């Protein structure tokens, strides 16, 4: 009897110790993920990407002037360059621009907050799909995943998609047991449609197969929660349906002070196609095989975008999960297996990769499922020594990655993101009334840094290719892209890329002042 009591006591102590270790690991992984995303946030990466600059300027314009650069009130989709830009990122920026002003820090905050929330939701979702050990593994892997760290630190609008799909999926899984959560799932699926137009193709199919699976496993019936969920999703989708109808010529655009459905200058409707599916599939394979897509803002050289270790673990996890689901479904084919929901999301994203020419940010909804597969593989490992070795590897990997990110990688990205343009504009504007710009300077960055009132921009801009998918201005306000670098005008200041020919400026007695990757030439 005494031995039995001792055994029960020891088992209780063991469970308590395990629970405490898991809590410590949760906070350690979360703190690591938080730190690598917020350290020197707003300053790294240096400069601005042209898309995040445009999204930020549109937020500023809507906040202060009530319209976007094309003159629409509350557009469901931004005209922006001419062929459009997803609008949700811009609307999420508005409160932060109102508080902090139009700065890189302010416009990047929505993506940062979503990425940190995604760490927590990934843990919650994976724990519910499988177990807490696998959930911890998923949190740890995503916390140090290079792709997720990179996307959290700048504001590309399409990079919102993985987070919103993730949250929608989590509430859907919760809704399998408590149908009221299906309403929240519908909200986030609806919002995801405003993050990235390409996923319009697959979100309906994700929802269709997820709902069919819940019906098949008797997890959902035609109840009030299901009806409300359907109504919420339908209402949220209507503006985008109208947008497609407007831009396919089936109805006129809608302009109002409440909401606008704009007519784009160019509608990119042919990007999703069954043509060349094999070629597109091989392109996706090459991205994983090479751990890059050739775009420096999407990967860090030498580390990849998710890394070979996570990729190989994910292949193992995928195989193990398929086998586990096969056994479960074969034994009790109508028993709900949460892992099927993960498979639906993964396979839908995989199909998308065969329908469009992808780079890393164009197929970003694929990668959280990949990380969860890797976590599933780790969750099946019983050896503490193996797990300790894996933890040590990722700790060293993260330290090395962070060192590269803040040094060689940021130096490389500074060129592509145009670091120093804000100071160059300030200097040029203080030296002359007319400022000439190198063609290497994207005009949304000038709008962003100079905070030009949107009505002044619209009234003054002269495009050299209107209408077009990607508009290119010759001039606006006091800025001009039209000049002869071999015969500079002495009444203006020039901003050119460092490395461009400055011979004529030297001959005419111009002074050169360097700011980041730019030279300001003035007299």
C-alpha positions in Angstrom: 0.0 0.0 0.0 2.9 2.4 0.9 4.7 1.6 -2.4 1.5 2.4 -4.3 1.1 5.7 -2.6 4.8 6.5 -3.3 4.3 5.7 -7.0 1.3 8.0 -7.2 3.2 10.7 -5.5 6.2 10.3 -7.8 3.9 10.3 -10.8 2.3 13.6 -9.6 5.7 15.2 -9.1 6.8 14.0 -12.5 3.7 15.5 -14.2 4.2 18.7 -12.2 7.8 19.0 -13.3 6.9 18.3 -16.9 4.2 21.0 -16.8 6.6 23.5 -15.3 9.2 22.7 -18.0 6.6 23.2 -20.7 5.6 26.6 -19.3 9.2 27.7 -19.1 9.8 26.6 -22.7 6.6 28.4 -23.9 7.8 31.7 -22.4 11.3 31.2 -23.5 10.3 30.5 -27.1 7.8 33.4 -27.1 10.4 35.8 -25.6 12.9 34.7 -28.3 10.4 35.2 -31.1 9.4 38.6 -29.6 13.0 39.8 -29.2 14.2 38.9 -32.7 11.2 40.8 -34.1 11.3 44.0 -32.0 15.0 44.6 -31.5 15.7 47.9 -33.4 12.3 47.6 -35.1 11.5 50.3 -37.5 15.2 51.0 -38.3 16.0 47.5 -39.7 15.6 46.9 -42.5 17.0 50.3 -43.4 15.1 52.4 -45.9 11.7 51.5 -47.3 10.3 49.1 -49.9 8.3 50.9 -52.6 5.1 48.9 -51.8 5.2 49.6 -48.1 5.9 53.2 -48.8 2.9 53.4 -51.1 0.6 51.6 -48.6 1.8 54.0 -45.9 1.3 57.1 -48.0 -2.3 55.9 -48.9 -3.0 55.5 -45.1 -1.7 59.0 -44.5 -3.9 60.4 -47.4 -7.0 58.6 -46.2 -6.5 59.7 -42.7 -5.8 63.4 -43.4 -7.5 64.0 -46.7 -10.2 61.3 -47.0 -9.1 59.9 -50.3 -6.4 57.8 -51.8 -4.0 58.9 -54.6 -6.6 58.0 -57.2 -9.3 60.2 -55.5 -11.4 57.4 -54.0 -13.0 57.5 -50.6 -12.6 54.3 -48.6 -11.7 52.1 -51.6 -12.0 48.3 -51.1 -8.9 48.0 -53.3 -6.3 50.6 -53.9 -5.5 51.7 -57.5 -2.0 52.7 -56.3 0.5 51.9 -59.2 -2.4 51.5 -61.6 -2.9 47.7 -61.4 -3.9 47.9 -57.8 -2.8 47.1 -54.3 -4.5 45.1 -51.5 -6.1 47.5 -49.0 -6.2 45.9 -45.6 -2.6 46.7 -44.7 -3.3 50.4 -45.4 -6.4 50.5 -43.2 -4.5 48.8 -40.4 -1.8 51.4 -40.6 -4.1 54.4 -40.2 -4.4 54.3 -36.3 -0.7 54.0 -36.0 0.0 56.8 -38.5 -2.5 58.9 -36.5 -0.6 58.2 -33.3 3.1 58.1 -34.4 3.0 60.0 -37.7 4.0 58.8 -41.1 7.1 56.9 -40.2 8.6 53.4 -41.0 7.9 52.4 -37.4 4.2 53.3 -37.6 3.5 51.6 -40.9 5.4 48.4 -40.0 3.6 48.0 -36.6 0.5 46.1 -38.0 2.7 43.4 -39.5 4.8 43.2 -36.3 1.8 42.8 -34.1 0.2 40.2 -36.4 3.5 38.2 -36.5 3.7 38.1 -32.7 0.1 37.1 -32.5 0.8 34.4 -35.0 3.4 32.8 -32.7 0.8 32.4 -30.0 -1.9 31.2 -32.4 0.5 28.7 -34.0 1.1 27.2 -30.5 -2.6 27.1 -29.7 -3.6 25.7 -33.1 -0.9 23.0 -33.1 -1.6 22.0 -29.5 -5.3 21.6 -30.4 -4.5 19.7 -33.6 -2.0 17.3 -31.9 -0.6 17.9 -28.4 1.2 20.5 -26.3 4.6 19.1 -27.1 4.1 19.5 -30.8 2.6 23.0 -30.1 5.8 24.0 -28.3 7.9 22.7 -31.2 5.8 24.7 -33.6 6.1 27.9 -31.5 9.9 27.4 -31.2 10.4 26.7 -34.9 8.3 29.7 -36.1 9.9 31.9 -33.5 13.3 31.5 -35.2 12.1 30.8 -38.8 14.0 33.3 -41.1 11.0 33.8 -43.4 8.7 34.8 -40.5 11.3 37.0 -38.9 11.9 38.9 -42.2 8.2 39.4 -43.0 7.5 40.7 -39.4 9.9 43.6 -39.8 8.5 45.4 -42.9 5.1 46.1 -44.4 4.4 44.2 -47.6 0.7 44.0 -47.7 0.5 40.4 -49.0 2.5 39.2 -46.0 -0.6 39.7 -43.9 -2.2 36.7 -45.5 -0.5 33.9 -43.6 -1.5 35.4 -40.2 -5.1 36.0 -41.1 -5.5 32.5 -42.6 -3.8 31.0 -39.5 -6.2 32.8 -37.1 -9.2 31.9 -39.3 -8.1 28.2 -39.2 -7.6 28.3 -35.5 -11.2 29.5 -34.9 -12.5 27.0 -37.4 -10.9 24.2 -35.5 -12.4 25.6 -32.2 -15.7 25.8 -34.1 -15.6 22.1 -34.7 -16.4 21.6 -31.0 -18.2 24.9 -30.3 -19.9 26.1 -33.4 -20.0 29.7 -32.1 -16.3 30.1 -33.0 -17.2 29.6 -36.7 -18.4 33.2 -36.7 -14.9 34.4 -35.7 -13.4 32.1 -38.3 -15.7 33.6 -41.0 -14.6 37.1 -39.9 -10.9 36.3 -40.3 -11.4 34.4 -43.6 -13.3 37.4 -44.8 -10.5 39.8 -43.8 -7.9 37.5 -45.4 -9.5 38.3 -48.8 -8.4 41.9 -48.4 -4.8 40.9 -47.7 -3.8 39.3 -51.0 -5.9 39.0 -54.2 -4.1 35.8 -55.3 -5.7 33.8 -52.5 -9.2 34.7 -53.7 -8.7 31.6 -55.9 -8.2 29.1 -53.1 -10.0 30.5 -49.9 -13.4 29.4 -51.2 -12.0 25.8 -51.8 -10.4 25.8 -48.3 -13.7 26.7 -46.8 -15.7 24.3 -48.9 -13.5 21.3 -48.0 -13.3 22.2 -44.4 -17.1 22.6 -44.1 -17.7 19.4 -46.0 -15.3 17.6 -43.6 -17.1 19.0 -40.5 -20.4 17.9 -42.0 -19.1 14.4 -42.8 -17.7 13.9 -39.3 -21.0 15.3 -37.8 -19.3 18.3 -36.2 -21.6 20.8 -37.7 -25.2 21.1 -38.6 -27.4 23.8 -40.1 -27.7 25.8 -36.9 -27.8 29.5 -36.0 -24.0 29.8 -35.7 -23.5 28.2 -39.2 -26.0 30.5 -40.7 -24.5 33.6 -39.1 -21.0 32.5 -40.2 -22.2 32.1 -43.8 -23.9 35.5 -43.7 -20.8 37.3 -42.3 -18.6 35.8 -44.9 -21.0 36.6 -47.7 -21.3 40.3 -46.6 -17.5 40.6 -46.3 -17.0 39.1 -49.8 -19.6 41.3 -51.6 -17.4 44.4 -52.0 -14.7 42.2 -53.7 -17.3 40.5 -55.9 -18.4 44.0 -57.0 -14.8 44.9 -57.5 -14.3 42.0 -59.9 -17.5 42.8 -61.7 -16.4 46.4 -62.2 -12.9 45.4 -63.4 -14.2 42.8 -65.8 -16.5 45.4 -67.4 -19.8 44.0 -66.1 -20.8 47.2 -64.2 -19.6 50.8 -63.6 -17.3 51.7 -60.8 -18.9 52.9 -57.5 -17.8 56.2 -55.9 -19.3 57.4 -52.6 -18.2 59.0 -49.4 -18.9 55.7 -47.6 -17.2 53.1 -49.9 -15.7 53.0 -53.3 -15.3 50.2 -55.8 -12.6 51.5 -58.1 -11.9 50.7 -61.8 -8.2 49.9 -62.1 -6.1 51.2 -65.0 -5.0 47.6 -65.6 -6.7 44.5 -64.1 -4.3 41.6 -63.5 -6.9 38.9 -64.0 -4.7 36.4 -65.9 -2.1 35.7 -63.2 -3.9 32.6 -62.1 -4.0 30.0 -64.9 -3.9 26.3 -65.6 -1.2 27.1 -68.3 2.3 25.8 -67.7 1.4 24.1 -64.4 4.5 21.8 -64.6 6.8 24.8 -65.1 5.2 26.6 -62.1 5.5 23.5 -60.0 9.2 23.1 -60.8 9.6 26.8 -59.9 8.1 26.2 -56.5 10.3 23.1 -56.0 13.4 25.2 -56.9 12.4 27.8 -54.2 12.5 25.0 -51.6 15.5 23.3 -53.0 17.5 26.5 -53.3 16.0 28.1 -50.2 15.6 31.3 -52.1 13.7 33.0 -54.8 16.5 35.4 -55.8 14.7 38.4 -54.1 17.0 39.7 -51.3 14.1 40.9 -49.1 12.7 37.4 -48.9 15.7 35.4 -47.7 19.1 35.8 -46.1 21.9 34.3 -48.1 23.4 31.3 -46.3 20.3 30.8 -44.1 17.5 30.4 -46.7 14.0 31.4 -46.0 13.0 28.5 -43.7 16.3 26.6 -43.7 17.1 23.1 -44.9 16.6 21.6 -41.4 13.0 22.8 -41.0 12.3 21.8 -44.6 13.6 18.2 -44.1 11.8 17.9 -40.8 8.6 19.1 -42.5 8.9 16.3 -45.2 9.2 13.8 -42.4 6.3 15.3 -40.5 4.1 15.3 -43.6 4.8 11.6 -44.1 4.2 10.7 -40.5 1.0 12.7 -40.4 -0.4 11.2 -43.5 0.2 7.7 -42.1 -1.3 8.6 -38.7 -4.4 10.1 -40.4 -4.7 7.0 -42.6 -4.7 4.7 -39.6 -7.2 6.9 -37.7 -9.6 7.3 -40.6 -9.4 3.7 -41.6 -10.3 2.7 -38.0 -13.1 5.2 -37.5 -13.7 6.9 -40.8 -16.3 9.4 -39.4 -14.3 10.4 -36.4 -13.1 14.0 -36.6 -9.3 14.2 -37.1 -8.1 17.8 -36.7 -5.0 17.1 -38.7 -7.2 16.9 -41.8 -7.8 20.7 -41.5 -4.1 21.3 -41.6 -3.8 19.1 -44.7 -6.6 21.0 -46.5 -4.8 24.3 -45.9 -1.5 22.9 -47.1 -2.8 21.2 -50.2 -4.8 24.2 -51.2 -1.7 26.4 -50.9 0.3 23.8 -52.9 -2.2 23.8 -55.7 -2.0 27.6 -55.8 1.8 27.2 -56.3 1.0 25.3 -59.5 -1.4 28.0 -60.8 0.7 31.1 -60.5 4.4 32.0 -61.0 5.4 32.2 -57.4 8.1 33.8 -55.4 8.4 33.5 -51.6 5.9 36.3 -50.7 3.4 35.1 -53.4 3.1 31.6 -51.8 3.5 32.7 -48.2 0.4 30.9 -47.0 2.2 27.6 -47.5 4.9 28.1 -44.9 3.1 28.0 -41.6 1.7 24.5 -42.4 5.2 23.5 -43.4 6.5 24.7 -40.0 3.7 22.8 -38.3 4.7 19.6 -40.2 8.2 20.0 -39.0 6.9 20.4 -35.4 4.9 17.3 -35.8 8.0 15.4 -36.7 9.8 16.8 -33.7 6.8 16.0 -31.5 7.2 12.3 -32.3 10.8 12.2 -31.1 11.0 10.6 -27.7 14.8 11.0 -27.0 15.5 14.0 -24.8 19.1 14.0 -26.1 18.0 14.3 -29.7 15.6 17.1 -28.7 18.4 18.8 -26.8 20.6 18.6 -29.9 17.9 20.1 -32.1 17.4 22.9 -29.6 21.2 23.6 -29.5 21.3 23.7 -33.3 18.5 26.2 -33.6 19.9 28.4 -30.8 23.3 28.6 -32.7 21.4 29.1 -36.0 19.4 32.0 -34.6 22.4 33.7 -33.1 24.3 33.4 -36.4 21.2 34.5 -38.4 20.7 37.6 -36.2 24.3 38.7 -36.6 24.0 38.4 -40.4 20.7 40.2 -40.4 22.0 43.3 -38.7 25.2 43.5 -40.6 25.8 42.0 -44.1 22.1 41.5 -44.9 21.0 45.0 -43.9 23.9 46.5 -45.9 22.7 44.6 -48.9 19.0 45.5 -48.4 19.9 49.1 -47.8 20.6 49.4 -51.5 17.3 47.8 -52.6 15.3 49.8 -50.0 17.0 53.1 -50.7 18.4 53.9 -47.3 19.1 57.6 -46.8 16.5 58.9 -49.2 14.7 60.8 -46.4 17.8 62.8 -45.5 18.6 63.2 -49.2 15.2 64.8 -49.9 15.6 67.0 -46.9 19.0 68.3 -48.0 17.9 68.7 -51.7 14.8 70.7 -50.7 16.8 73.0 -48.5 19.2 73.7 -51.4 16.9 74.4 -54.3 13.3 75.0 -55.3 13.5 72.4 -58.1 14.6 68.8 -57.3 15.5 66.3 -60.0 15.3 62.6 -59.2 17.1 59.6 -60.5 14.9 57.0 -62.1 16.1 54.6 -59.4 13.9 56.5 -56.9 10.4 55.2 -56.7 7.9 58.0 -56.5 5.8 56.6 -53.5 8.9 57.0 -51.4 9.1 60.7 -52.2 5.4 61.1 -51.4 6.0 59.2 -48.1 9.0 61.1 -46.9 7.9 64.5 -48.1 4.3 64.0 -46.9 3.0 65.8 -50.0 -0.8 66.5 -49.7 -2.6 64.1 -51.9 -4.6 66.7 -53.7 -1.4 68.5 -54.6 0.0 65.3 -56.0 -3.0 64.5 -58.1 -3.2 68.1 -59.5 0.4 68.2 -60.4 1.5 64.7 -61.5 2.3 64.1 -65.1 2.7 60.4 -66.1 4.7 59.3 -69.1 2.8 56.1 -69.6 -0.8 56.7 -68.5 -2.8 54.4 -68.3 -0.5 51.5 -67.3 -0.2 48.7 -64.9 2.7 50.5 -63.2 2.5 54.2 -63.6 5.7 56.2 -64.1 5.6 60.0 -63.5 7.8 62.5 -65.3 7.0 65.1 -62.6 4.9 66.2 -59.7 4.9 69.3 -57.5 8.5 70.5 -57.6 10.0 67.1 -58.4 11.1 66.0 -61.9 12.5 62.8 -63.3 13.3 64.4 -66.6 16.9 65.7 -66.9 20.1 65.3 -68.8 22.7 63.9 -66.4 25.4 65.2 -68.8 24.1 68.8 -68.7 22.7 69.5 -65.3 20.7 72.7 -64.7 22.3 75.0 -62.2 19.1 76.1 -60.6 18.1 72.7 -59.2 19.3 70.0 -56.8 19.7 66.4 -57.9 19.3 63.2 -56.1 21.1 60.3 -57.8 22.2 56.8 -56.8 25.7 56.5 -55.4 27.7 55.0 -58.3 25.9 56.9 -61.1 28.1 59.2 -63.3 28.9 62.5 -61.5 31.4 63.8 -64.0 29.2 66.6 -65.4 28.2 67.7 -61.9 31.9 68.1 -61.0 32.6 70.1 -64.1 29.8 72.5 -63.3 30.9 73.0 -59.8 28.2 71.1 -57.9 28.8 70.0 -54.3 28.1 66.3 -53.5 26.6 65.3 -50.2 26.1 61.6 -49.5 23.1 60.2 -47.6 22.9 56.4 -47.4 23.0 55.1 -51.0 22.2 58.5 -52.5 24.2 61.6 -53.5 22.7 65.0 -53.4 24.2 67.3 -56.0 23.7 71.1 -55.6 25.3 74.5 -56.1 
